Amino acid sequence: ACPNIISRAEWGARPSKSIEYLSSQPVAYAFIHHSAGKECFNQTDCAAVVRGYQDFHMDTREWDDIGYSYVIGGDGTVFEGRGWDRVGAHTLSYNRVGLGFCLAGNFMTHLPTVIQMDTAKKLIACGVSLGKISSNYTLRGHRDMVPTTSCPGDLFYSLIQTWDHY
């Protein structure tokens, strides 16, 4: 069963400057990120946080939209970023072959909430069931592909290495 997903309209997303669809699905990779910012624990607060990511990505980084495919709040609420079918801006050189899942918070020295992590796993399984992510996908942390980043945080990174498909 797929977790409930808060649509772009529901969280108040700005329109994309441009949309590029994935040319090939299912994708081979699921990439785990942290926001490196503050945590949020309810839909209202998390929606504001996600709008902040979108503003930063579009206005400061000058990307077409929020970079992530999905964002997961500390209460397990899932927010649609670019979604299942669009090329993201989350993992340099791998955006056309994987989807990016961001857990809101900075996980250098503490872990995301249990529900946040469980929801991330459920969302990836949902992507597999929908044919969006390969059944034999590879799970990686952002830093596995981009060694200059500490994402998804030291402590969380050590834990995802124990997850299925890593």
C-alpha positions, 0 to 999 in steps of 0.5 A: 500500500502506498502512503498518502501523498500531499500533492503539489497543489496541497502544499502550495507549490509554485509552477515549475519553470520547465518539466522534463520527463524521465525517458526510461522507467522503472529507474535503477536507483533510489537516492536518500537525502536529508535537507540539512535544515530544520525538522518539522512534525506536522503537515502545516509546518512541513508544507512551509518547510517544503515551500522553503526548499522549493524557493531555495532551489528555484531562486538561489540555485536557479533550478526549474523546481524543487530538486527532490522527487519526494520529501518526508516530514518528521511525522511521516507526511509525504510531499510530492516534489517532482514526483515519480515521472520527472527528472529531478535535481537531487543527485548529480549525474544520476537524475535520469536514472534514479529518484530522490527521497529527502527526509526533512532534517539534519541527520549528522548526529541523530536519526530521523524519526522511526515513522519518517524512515518507515515511510521512506521505505514504504514510499520506495516500495510503492514506487516499485509496485507502481513500476516506477522503480526497478524491483532490483533497484539499488539504494544509495545515499547522496554521498555515495554518488557525490563524495563532496556532500555529507548528505544524508548525514553521518548517523543516518548514512550509517543506518541506510547501509543496513537497509534492503537493496543497499 
